[in-house]
Amino acid sequence: MTDTTCSTPGFRSALRHLWQDQRVWLASALILLALALFDPGQAADSAIFAGGSLLGTAPFLVLSIAIAAWAGATGADNLIARAFTGAPLLMIGLGALAGGISPFCSCGVIPLIAALLAMGVPLSAVMAFWLASPIMDPSMFVLTVGVLDLEFAVAKTLAAIGLGLFGGLAVHLLSRGGALADPLRAGVGNGGCGGAKLRAPAPVVWRFWEDPARRAKFGRTALVTTLFLAKWLTLAFILESLMLAWIPAEAMTAALGGTGLMPIVMATLVGVPAYLNGYAALPLVGGLIEQGMAPGAGLAFLVAGGVTSIPAAMAVWALARPPVFALYIALSLAGAFLSGLLFQIWTLA
Protein backbone atom coordinates (compact mmCIF):
# COMPACT_ATOMS: atom_id res chain seq x y z
CA MET A 1 0.00 0.00 0.00
CA THR A 2 1.40 3.37 -0.96
CA ASP A 3 1.66 6.17 1.57
CA THR A 4 -0.38 9.13 0.32
CA THR A 5 0.16 11.30 3.38
CA CYS A 6 2.79 13.44 1.72
CA SER A 7 0.42 14.26 -1.09
CA THR A 8 -1.98 16.12 1.15
CA PRO A 9 -1.78 19.93 1.07
CA GLY A 10 -1.32 20.12 4.85
CA PHE A 11 1.71 17.84 4.81
CA ARG A 12 3.27 19.67 1.88
CA SER A 13 2.69 22.96 3.65
CA ALA A 14 4.33 21.63 6.81
CA LEU A 15 7.34 20.41 4.83
CA ARG A 16 7.63 23.75 3.09
CA HIS A 17 7.58 25.66 6.38
CA LEU A 18 10.11 23.24 7.88
CA TRP A 19 12.46 23.80 4.94
CA GLN A 20 12.04 27.56 5.18
CA ASP A 21 12.84 27.43 8.88
CA GLN A 22 16.01 25.38 8.36
CA ARG A 23 17.46 26.81 5.16
CA VAL A 24 18.86 29.90 6.89
CA TRP A 25 20.72 27.74 9.40
CA LEU A 26 21.85 25.54 6.50
CA ALA A 27 23.20 28.58 4.64
CA SER A 28 25.24 29.63 7.69
CA ALA A 29 26.57 26.10 8.13
CA LEU A 30 27.52 25.80 4.46
CA ILE A 31 29.38 29.12 4.51
CA LEU A 32 31.36 28.11 7.58
CA LEU A 33 32.05 24.67 6.07
CA ALA A 34 33.33 26.20 2.84
CA LEU A 35 35.53 28.56 4.81
CA ALA A 36 36.84 25.70 6.93
CA LEU A 37 37.85 23.83 3.77
CA PHE A 38 39.44 26.73 1.90
CA ASP A 39 40.34 29.28 4.60
CA PRO A 40 40.32 27.72 8.09
CA GLY A 41 41.60 30.89 9.74
CA GLN A 42 38.75 32.95 8.34
CA ALA A 43 36.27 30.27 9.35
CA ALA A 44 37.37 30.60 12.96
CA ASP A 45 37.37 34.40 12.75
CA SER A 46 33.88 34.48 11.26
CA ALA A 47 32.51 32.10 13.89
CA ILE A 48 34.06 34.15 16.68
CA PHE A 49 32.81 37.39 15.14
CA ALA A 50 29.26 36.07 14.79
CA GLY A 51 29.25 34.72 18.34
CA GLY A 52 30.64 37.95 19.76
CA SER A 53 28.15 40.06 17.81
CA LEU A 54 25.25 37.96 19.04
CA LEU A 55 26.47 38.33 22.62
CA GLY A 56 26.93 42.06 22.12
CA THR A 57 23.37 42.54 20.94
CA ALA A 58 21.92 40.04 23.44
CA PRO A 59 20.83 42.61 26.08
CA PHE A 60 18.81 44.58 23.53
CA LEU A 61 17.44 41.42 21.95
CA VAL A 62 16.35 39.96 25.28
CA LEU A 63 14.65 43.21 26.26
CA SER A 64 12.82 43.62 22.96
CA ILE A 65 11.76 39.95 22.84
CA ALA A 66 10.48 40.17 26.41
CA ILE A 67 8.47 43.31 25.61
CA ALA A 68 6.94 41.71 22.54
CA ALA A 69 6.06 38.51 24.43
CA TRP A 70 4.70 40.48 27.40
CA ALA A 71 2.48 42.60 25.15
CA GLY A 72 0.97 39.49 23.59
CA ALA A 73 0.52 37.57 26.85
CA THR A 74 -1.16 40.41 28.74
CA GLY A 75 -3.24 41.71 25.85
CA ALA A 76 -1.50 45.09 26.15
CA ASP A 77 -0.80 44.91 22.43
CA ASN A 78 -4.40 46.01 21.85
CA LEU A 79 -3.79 49.12 23.94
CA ILE A 80 -0.60 49.86 22.03
CA ALA A 81 -2.39 49.44 18.73
CA ARG A 82 -5.17 51.81 19.77
CA ALA A 83 -2.56 54.35 20.93
CA PHE A 84 -1.19 54.38 17.39
CA THR A 85 -4.53 55.18 15.80
CA GLY A 86 -6.33 58.45 15.20
CA ALA A 87 -3.34 60.73 14.67
CA PRO A 88 -1.05 59.22 12.02
CA LEU A 89 1.07 62.34 11.48
CA LEU A 90 1.71 62.65 15.21
CA MET A 91 2.59 58.97 15.41
CA ILE A 92 5.02 59.36 12.51
CA GLY A 93 6.74 62.19 14.34
CA LEU A 94 6.90 60.28 17.61
CA GLY A 95 8.12 57.15 15.83
CA ALA A 96 10.93 59.04 14.11
CA LEU A 97 11.95 60.76 17.34
CA ALA A 98 11.87 57.52 19.33
CA GLY A 99 13.91 55.74 16.65
CA GLY A 100 16.51 58.50 16.55
CA ILE A 101 17.21 58.37 20.29
CA SER A 102 16.35 54.76 21.20
CA PRO A 103 19.08 52.44 22.52
CA PHE A 104 17.90 49.57 20.32
CA CYS A 105 20.18 48.38 17.54
CA SER A 106 18.81 47.55 14.09
CA CYS A 107 18.47 43.90 15.11
CA GLY A 108 17.15 44.32 18.62
CA VAL A 109 14.23 46.41 17.44
CA ILE A 110 12.97 43.74 15.01
CA PRO A 111 10.71 41.88 17.50
CA LEU A 112 9.03 45.18 18.39
CA ILE A 113 8.56 46.01 14.71
CA ALA A 114 6.94 42.63 14.06
CA ALA A 115 4.71 42.97 17.11
CA LEU A 116 3.60 46.51 16.23
CA LEU A 117 2.75 45.55 12.66
CA ALA A 118 0.92 42.45 13.84
CA MET A 119 -1.12 44.57 16.26
CA GLY A 120 -2.33 46.73 13.40
CA VAL A 121 -0.15 49.78 14.04
CA PRO A 122 0.02 51.79 10.78
CA LEU A 123 3.04 50.96 8.67
CA SER A 124 3.79 54.68 8.30
CA ALA A 125 4.48 55.11 12.02
CA VAL A 126 6.38 51.84 12.22
CA MET A 127 8.47 52.72 9.16
CA ALA A 128 9.43 56.05 10.74
CA PHE A 129 10.78 54.22 13.78
CA TRP A 130 12.30 51.45 11.66
CA LEU A 131 14.30 53.81 9.45
CA ALA A 132 15.54 56.05 12.24
CA SER A 133 16.53 53.34 14.71
CA PRO A 134 19.66 51.83 13.03
CA ILE A 135 21.36 55.19 12.47
CA MET A 136 21.79 56.61 15.95
CA ASP A 137 21.56 55.64 19.61
CA PRO A 138 23.04 57.17 22.78
CA SER A 139 26.27 55.18 22.71
CA MET A 140 26.71 55.86 18.99
CA PHE A 141 26.25 59.58 19.61
CA VAL A 142 29.03 59.63 22.21
CA LEU A 143 31.35 57.63 19.99
CA THR A 144 30.64 59.86 17.00
CA VAL A 145 31.54 62.94 19.05
CA GLY A 146 34.82 61.29 20.04
CA VAL A 147 35.81 59.96 16.62
CA LEU A 148 34.49 62.81 14.47
CA ASP A 149 33.04 65.83 16.28
CA LEU A 150 29.93 67.19 17.96
CA GLU A 151 28.63 68.84 14.78
CA PHE A 152 28.77 65.55 12.91
CA ALA A 153 27.07 63.69 15.77
CA VAL A 154 24.23 66.22 15.87
CA ALA A 155 23.92 66.08 12.07
CA LYS A 156 23.71 62.28 12.19
CA THR A 157 21.02 62.42 14.86
CA LEU A 158 18.99 64.93 12.85
CA ALA A 159 19.49 62.78 9.76
CA ALA A 160 18.07 59.77 11.62
CA ILE A 161 14.99 61.68 12.73
CA GLY A 162 14.63 63.34 9.32
CA LEU A 163 14.87 60.01 7.52
CA GLY A 164 12.20 58.59 9.81
CA LEU A 165 9.88 61.51 9.08
CA PHE A 166 10.57 61.32 5.35
CA GLY A 167 9.93 57.58 5.20
CA GLY A 168 6.90 57.68 7.44
CA LEU A 169 5.23 60.45 5.43
CA ALA A 170 5.99 58.69 2.15
CA VAL A 171 4.44 55.46 3.40
CA HIS A 172 1.46 57.38 4.78
CA LEU A 173 0.75 58.89 1.35
CA LEU A 174 1.12 55.51 -0.36
CA SER A 175 -1.09 53.77 2.19
CA ARG A 176 -3.93 56.22 1.70
CA GLY A 177 -4.48 54.63 -1.70
CA GLY A 178 -4.74 51.15 -0.20
CA ALA A 179 -1.17 50.07 -0.94
CA LEU A 180 0.96 48.16 1.56
CA ALA A 181 -2.08 46.81 3.43
CA ASP A 182 -0.35 43.59 4.57
CA PRO A 183 3.33 44.41 5.17
CA LEU A 184 4.39 41.26 7.04
CA ARG A 185 5.26 37.97 5.39
CA ALA A 186 2.81 35.16 5.99
CA GLY A 187 3.63 33.27 9.16
CA VAL A 188 5.61 36.09 10.81
CA GLY A 189 4.06 36.88 14.16
CA ASN A 190 0.38 37.54 13.60
CA GLY A 191 1.13 39.02 10.24
CA GLY A 192 0.38 37.76 6.79
CA CYS A 193 -3.20 37.63 5.63
CA GLY A 194 -4.80 39.55 8.44
CA GLY A 195 -2.11 40.47 10.90
CA ALA A 196 -1.85 44.12 9.96
CA LYS A 197 -5.49 44.78 10.76
CA LEU A 198 -6.57 45.97 14.19
CA ARG A 199 -7.85 43.18 16.31
CA ALA A 200 -10.99 43.38 18.38
CA PRO A 201 -10.34 44.98 21.78
CA ALA A 202 -9.91 42.51 24.61
CA PRO A 203 -9.41 43.03 28.34
CA VAL A 204 -5.82 43.39 29.52
CA VAL A 205 -4.57 40.95 32.15
CA TRP A 206 -1.46 42.55 33.61
CA ARG A 207 -0.71 39.63 35.98
CA PHE A 208 -0.50 37.25 33.06
CA TRP A 209 1.69 34.73 34.95
CA GLU A 210 -1.34 33.73 37.04
CA ASP A 211 -3.06 32.38 33.92
CA PRO A 212 -1.50 29.14 32.58
CA ALA A 213 -2.66 29.84 29.04
CA ARG A 214 -1.15 33.33 29.04
CA ARG A 215 2.06 32.02 30.62
CA ALA A 216 2.28 29.49 27.82
CA LYS A 217 1.66 32.19 25.23
CA PHE A 218 4.46 34.31 26.69
CA GLY A 219 6.92 31.42 26.54
CA ARG A 220 5.82 30.36 23.06
CA THR A 221 6.10 33.88 21.65
CA ALA A 222 9.50 34.43 23.24
CA LEU A 223 10.84 31.11 21.95
CA VAL A 224 9.57 31.54 18.40
CA THR A 225 10.88 35.10 18.20
CA THR A 226 14.26 34.11 19.64
CA LEU A 227 14.72 31.28 17.14
CA PHE A 228 13.61 33.51 14.29
CA LEU A 229 16.13 36.21 15.22
CA ALA A 230 18.94 33.78 15.99
CA LYS A 231 18.94 32.13 12.58
CA TRP A 232 18.82 35.38 10.60
CA LEU A 233 21.31 37.28 12.77
CA THR A 234 23.79 34.42 12.71
CA LEU A 235 23.82 34.45 8.91
CA ALA A 236 23.96 38.25 8.83
CA PHE A 237 26.94 38.46 11.18
CA ILE A 238 28.83 35.76 9.29
CA LEU A 239 28.40 37.73 6.06
CA GLU A 240 29.39 40.95 7.82
CA SER A 241 32.60 39.32 9.07
CA LEU A 242 33.51 38.43 5.49
CA MET A 243 32.95 42.01 4.37
CA LEU A 244 35.22 43.25 7.14
CA ALA A 245 37.89 40.76 6.11
CA TRP A 246 37.70 41.02 2.33
CA ILE A 247 36.86 44.65 1.52
CA PRO A 248 40.12 46.65 1.72
CA ALA A 249 39.99 50.09 3.30
CA GLU A 250 42.04 51.38 0.35
CA ALA A 251 39.19 50.50 -2.02
CA MET A 252 36.79 52.45 0.14
CA THR A 253 39.12 55.46 0.11
CA ALA A 254 39.40 55.38 -3.67
CA ALA A 255 35.63 55.14 -4.11
CA LEU A 256 34.59 57.80 -1.61
CA GLY A 257 37.37 60.39 -1.75
CA GLY A 258 37.00 63.84 -3.24
CA THR A 259 34.55 66.72 -3.01
CA GLY A 260 31.48 67.88 -4.90
CA LEU A 261 28.10 66.28 -5.56
CA MET A 262 29.31 63.01 -7.10
CA PRO A 263 31.04 61.76 -3.90
CA ILE A 264 27.71 62.12 -2.08
CA VAL A 265 26.02 60.01 -4.76
CA MET A 266 28.85 57.46 -4.65
CA ALA A 267 28.88 57.36 -0.85
CA THR A 268 25.14 56.69 -0.81
CA LEU A 269 25.42 53.82 -3.28
CA VAL A 270 28.68 52.36 -1.97
CA GLY A 271 27.36 52.51 1.58
CA VAL A 272 24.82 49.79 0.80
CA PRO A 273 27.11 46.85 -0.06
CA ALA A 274 30.33 48.08 1.55
CA TYR A 275 29.17 49.26 4.97
CA LEU A 276 31.13 47.64 7.79
CA ASN A 277 29.17 48.38 10.95
CA GLY A 278 28.20 51.50 12.85
CA TYR A 279 31.28 51.51 15.05
CA ALA A 280 33.87 50.35 12.53
CA ALA A 281 32.60 52.83 9.93
CA LEU A 282 33.24 55.91 12.08
CA PRO A 283 37.07 55.82 12.03
CA LEU A 284 36.97 54.95 8.33
CA VAL A 285 34.88 58.03 7.57
CA GLY A 286 37.11 60.12 9.83
CA GLY A 287 40.16 59.02 7.87
CA LEU A 288 38.45 59.71 4.54
CA ILE A 289 37.46 63.22 5.66
CA GLU A 290 41.06 63.88 6.68
CA GLN A 291 42.08 62.83 3.17
CA GLY A 292 39.69 65.30 1.58
CA MET A 293 36.30 63.63 1.42
CA ALA A 294 33.38 66.03 1.81
CA PRO A 295 31.57 65.78 5.17
CA GLY A 296 28.27 65.42 3.30
CA ALA A 297 29.56 62.30 1.58
CA GLY A 298 30.65 60.90 4.93
CA LEU A 299 27.21 61.46 6.42
CA ALA A 300 25.49 59.94 3.37
CA PHE A 301 27.70 56.85 3.69
CA LEU A 302 26.92 56.43 7.39
CA VAL A 303 23.17 56.93 6.94
CA ALA A 304 22.80 54.70 3.87
CA GLY A 305 25.02 51.99 5.28
CA GLY A 306 23.45 52.06 8.72
CA VAL A 307 19.94 51.47 7.42
CA THR A 308 20.90 49.00 4.70
CA SER A 309 23.69 47.13 6.50
CA ILE A 310 23.56 43.37 6.19
CA PRO A 311 22.00 42.70 9.63
CA ALA A 312 19.41 45.46 9.23
CA ALA A 313 18.49 44.63 5.63
CA MET A 314 18.28 40.90 6.24
CA ALA A 315 16.05 41.46 9.24
CA VAL A 316 13.72 43.59 7.11
CA TRP A 317 13.75 40.97 4.33
CA ALA A 318 12.90 38.22 6.80
CA LEU A 319 9.93 40.14 8.19
CA ALA A 320 8.45 42.15 5.35
CA ARG A 321 6.95 41.35 2.00
CA PRO A 322 9.15 42.21 -1.02
CA PRO A 323 7.31 45.50 -1.87
CA VAL A 324 7.85 46.76 1.67
CA PHE A 325 11.52 45.71 1.56
CA ALA A 326 12.02 47.49 -1.77
CA LEU A 327 10.36 50.62 -0.39
CA TYR A 328 12.58 50.44 2.72
CA ILE A 329 15.72 50.37 0.55
CA ALA A 330 14.48 53.14 -1.76
CA LEU A 331 13.58 55.43 1.14
CA SER A 332 16.93 54.70 2.78
CA LEU A 333 18.91 55.68 -0.31
CA ALA A 334 16.87 58.79 -1.03
CA GLY A 335 16.98 59.92 2.58
CA ALA A 336 20.73 59.28 2.87
CA PHE A 337 21.45 61.31 -0.24
CA LEU A 338 19.29 64.21 0.94
CA SER A 339 20.90 64.10 4.39
CA GLY A 340 24.37 64.24 2.91
CA LEU A 341 23.43 67.02 0.51
CA LEU A 342 21.87 69.19 3.24
CA PHE A 343 24.83 68.64 5.56
CA GLN A 344 27.22 69.58 2.77
CA ILE A 345 25.30 72.80 2.12
CA TRP A 346 25.37 73.56 5.85
CA THR A 347 29.13 73.07 6.15
CA LEU A 348 29.78 75.32 3.15
CA ALA A 349 27.46 78.06 4.33
C-alpha positions in Angstrom: 0.0 0.0 0.0 1.4 3.4 -1.0 1.7 6.2 1.6 -0.4 9.1 0.3 0.2 11.3 3.4 2.8 13.4 1.7 0.4 14.3 -1.1 -2.0 16.1 1.2 -1.8 19.9 1.1 -1.3 20.1 4.9 1.7 17.8 4.8 3.3 19.7 1.9 2.7 23.0 3.7 4.3 21.6 6.8 7.3 20.4 4.8 7.6 23.8 3.1 7.6 25.7 6.4 10.1 23.2 7.9 12.5 23.8 4.9 12.0 27.6 5.2 12.8 27.4 8.9 16.0 25.4 8.4 17.5 26.8 5.2 18.9 29.9 6.9 20.7 27.7 9.4 21.8 25.5 6.5 23.2 28.6 4.6 25.2 29.6 7.7 26.6 26.1 8.1 27.5 25.8 4.5 29.4 29.1 4.5 31.4 28.1 7.6 32.0 24.7 6.1 33.3 26.2 2.8 35.5 28.6 4.8 36.8 25.7 6.9 37.8 23.8 3.8 39.4 26.7 1.9 40.3 29.3 4.6 40.3 27.7 8.1 41.6 30.9 9.7 38.8 33.0 8.3 36.3 30.3 9.4 37.4 30.6 13.0 37.4 34.4 12.7 33.9 34.5 11.3 32.5 32.1 13.9 34.1 34.1 16.7 32.8 37.4 15.1 29.3 36.1 14.8 29.3 34.7 18.3 30.6 37.9 19.8 28.2 40.1 17.8 25.2 38.0 19.0 26.5 38.3 22.6 26.9 42.1 22.1 23.4 42.5 20.9 21.9 40.0 23.4 20.8 42.6 26.1 18.8 44.6 23.5 17.4 41.4 22.0 16.4 40.0 25.3 14.6 43.2 26.3 12.8 43.6 23.0 11.8 39.9 22.8 10.5 40.2 26.4 8.5 43.3 25.6 6.9 41.7 22.5 6.1 38.5 24.4 4.7 40.5 27.4 2.5 42.6 25.1 1.0 39.5 23.6 0.5 37.6 26.8 -1.2 40.4 28.7 -3.2 41.7 25.9 -1.5 45.1 26.1 -0.8 44.9 22.4 -4.4 46.0 21.8 -3.8 49.1 23.9 -0.6 49.9 22.0 -2.4 49.4 18.7 -5.2 51.8 19.8 -2.6 54.3 20.9 -1.2 54.4 17.4 -4.5 55.2 15.8 -6.3 58.5 15.2 -3.3 60.7 14.7 -1.0 59.2 12.0 1.1 62.3 11.5 1.7 62.7 15.2 2.6 59.0 15.4 5.0 59.4 12.5 6.7 62.2 14.3 6.9 60.3 17.6 8.1 57.2 15.8 10.9 59.0 14.1 11.9 60.8 17.3 11.9 57.5 19.3 13.9 55.7 16.7 16.5 58.5 16.5 17.2 58.4 20.3 16.3 54.8 21.2 19.1 52.4 22.5 17.9 49.6 20.3 20.2 48.4 17.5 18.8 47.6 14.1 18.5 43.9 15.1 17.1 44.3 18.6 14.2 46.4 17.4 13.0 43.7 15.0 10.7 41.9 17.5 9.0 45.2 18.4 8.6 46.0 14.7 6.9 42.6 14.1 4.7 43.0 17.1 3.6 46.5 16.2 2.8 45.5 12.7 0.9 42.4 13.8 -1.1 44.6 16.3 -2.3 46.7 13.4 -0.1 49.8 14.0 0.0 51.8 10.8 3.0 51.0 8.7 3.8 54.7 8.3 4.5 55.1 12.0 6.4 51.8 12.2 8.5 52.7 9.2 9.4 56.0 10.7 10.8 54.2 13.8 12.3 51.4 11.7 14.3 53.8 9.4 15.5 56.0 12.2 16.5 53.3 14.7 19.7 51.8 13.0 21.4 55.2 12.5 21.8 56.6 15.9 21.6 55.6 19.6 23.0 57.2 22.8 26.3 55.2 22.7 26.7 55.9 19.0 26.2 59.6 19.6 29.0 59.6 22.2 31.4 57.6 20.0 30.6 59.9 17.0 31.5 62.9 19.0 34.8 61.3 20.0 35.8 60.0 16.6 34.5 62.8 14.5 33.0 65.8 16.3 29.9 67.2 18.0 28.6 68.8 14.8 28.8 65.5 12.9 27.1 63.7 15.8 24.2 66.2 15.9 23.9 66.1 12.1 23.7 62.3 12.2 21.0 62.4 14.9 19.0 64.9 12.9 19.5 62.8 9.8 18.1 59.8 11.6 15.0 61.7 12.7 14.6 63.3 9.3 14.9 60.0 7.5 12.2 58.6 9.8 9.9 61.5 9.1 10.6 61.3 5.4 9.9 57.6 5.2 6.9 57.7 7.4 5.2 60.4 5.4 6.0 58.7 2.1 4.4 55.5 3.4 1.5 57.4 4.8 0.7 58.9 1.4 1.1 55.5 -0.4 -1.1 53.8 2.2 -3.9 56.2 1.7 -4.5 54.6 -1.7 -4.7 51.1 -0.2 -1.2 50.1 -0.9 1.0 48.2 1.6 -2.1 46.8 3.4 -0.3 43.6 4.6 3.3 44.4 5.2 4.4 41.3 7.0 5.3 38.0 5.4 2.8 35.2 6.0 3.6 33.3 9.2 5.6 36.1 10.8 4.1 36.9 14.2 0.4 37.5 13.6 1.1 39.0 10.2 0.4 37.8 6.8 -3.2 37.6 5.6 -4.8 39.6 8.4 -2.1 40.5 10.9 -1.9 44.1 10.0 -5.5 44.8 10.8 -6.6 46.0 14.2 -7.8 43.2 16.3 -11.0 43.4 18.4 -10.3 45.0 21.8 -9.9 42.5 24.6 -9.4 43.0 28.3 -5.8 43.4 29.5 -4.6 41.0 32.2 -1.5 42.6 33.6 -0.7 39.6 36.0 -0.5 37.2 33.1 1.7 34.7 35.0 -1.3 33.7 37.0 -3.1 32.4 33.9 -1.5 29.1 32.6 -2.7 29.8 29.0 -1.1 33.3 29.0 2.1 32.0 30.6 2.3 29.5 27.8 1.7 32.2 25.2 4.5 34.3 26.7 6.9 31.4 26.5 5.8 30.4 23.1 6.1 33.9 21.6 9.5 34.4 23.2 10.8 31.1 21.9 9.6 31.5 18.4 10.9 35.1 18.2 14.3 34.1 19.6 14.7 31.3 17.1 13.6 33.5 14.3 16.1 36.2 15.2 18.9 33.8 16.0 18.9 32.1 12.6 18.8 35.4 10.6 21.3 37.3 12.8 23.8 34.4 12.7 23.8 34.4 8.9 24.0 38.3 8.8 26.9 38.5 11.2 28.8 35.8 9.3 28.4 37.7 6.1 29.4 40.9 7.8 32.6 39.3 9.1 33.5 38.4 5.5 32.9 42.0 4.4 35.2 43.3 7.1 37.9 40.8 6.1 37.7 41.0 2.3 36.9 44.6 1.5 40.1 46.6 1.7 40.0 50.1 3.3 42.0 51.4 0.3 39.2 50.5 -2.0 36.8 52.4 0.1 39.1 55.5 0.1 39.4 55.4 -3.7 35.6 55.1 -4.1 34.6 57.8 -1.6 37.4 60.4 -1.8 37.0 63.8 -3.2 34.5 66.7 -3.0 31.5 67.9 -4.9 28.1 66.3 -5.6 29.3 63.0 -7.1 31.0 61.8 -3.9 27.7 62.1 -2.1 26.0 60.0 -4.8 28.8 57.5 -4.7 28.9 57.4 -0.9 25.1 56.7 -0.8 25.4 53.8 -3.3 28.7 52.4 -2.0 27.4 52.5 1.6 24.8 49.8 0.8 27.1 46.9 -0.1 30.3 48.1 1.6 29.2 49.3 5.0 31.1 47.6 7.8 29.2 48.4 10.9 28.2 51.5 12.8 31.3 51.5 15.1 33.9 50.4 12.5 32.6 52.8 9.9 33.2 55.9 12.1 37.1 55.8 12.0 37.0 54.9 8.3 34.9 58.0 7.6 37.1 60.1 9.8 40.2 59.0 7.9 38.5 59.7 4.5 37.5 63.2 5.7 41.1 63.9 6.7 42.1 62.8 3.2 39.7 65.3 1.6 36.3 63.6 1.4 33.4 66.0 1.8 31.6 65.8 5.2 28.3 65.4 3.3 29.6 62.3 1.6 30.6 60.9 4.9 27.2 61.5 6.4 25.5 59.9 3.4 27.7 56.8 3.7 26.9 56.4 7.4 23.2 56.9 6.9 22.8 54.7 3.9 25.0 52.0 5.3 23.4 52.1 8.7 19.9 51.5 7.4 20.9 49.0 4.7 23.7 47.1 6.5 23.6 43.4 6.2 22.0 42.7 9.6 19.4 45.5 9.2 18.5 44.6 5.6 18.3 40.9 6.2 16.1 41.5 9.2 13.7 43.6 7.1 13.7 41.0 4.3 12.9 38.2 6.8 9.9 40.1 8.2 8.5 42.2 5.4 6.9 41.4 2.0 9.1 42.2 -1.0 7.3 45.5 -1.9 7.9 46.8 1.7 11.5 45.7 1.6 12.0 47.5 -1.8 10.4 50.6 -0.4 12.6 50.4 2.7 15.7 50.4 0.6 14.5 53.1 -1.8 13.6 55.4 1.1 16.9 54.7 2.8 18.9 55.7 -0.3 16.9 58.8 -1.0 17.0 59.9 2.6 20.7 59.3 2.9 21.5 61.3 -0.2 19.3 64.2 0.9 20.9 64.1 4.4 24.4 64.2 2.9 23.4 67.0 0.5 21.9 69.2 3.2 24.8 68.6 5.6 27.2 69.6 2.8 25.3 72.8 2.1 25.4 73.6 5.9 29.1 73.1 6.1 29.8 75.3 3.2 27.5 78.1 4.3 
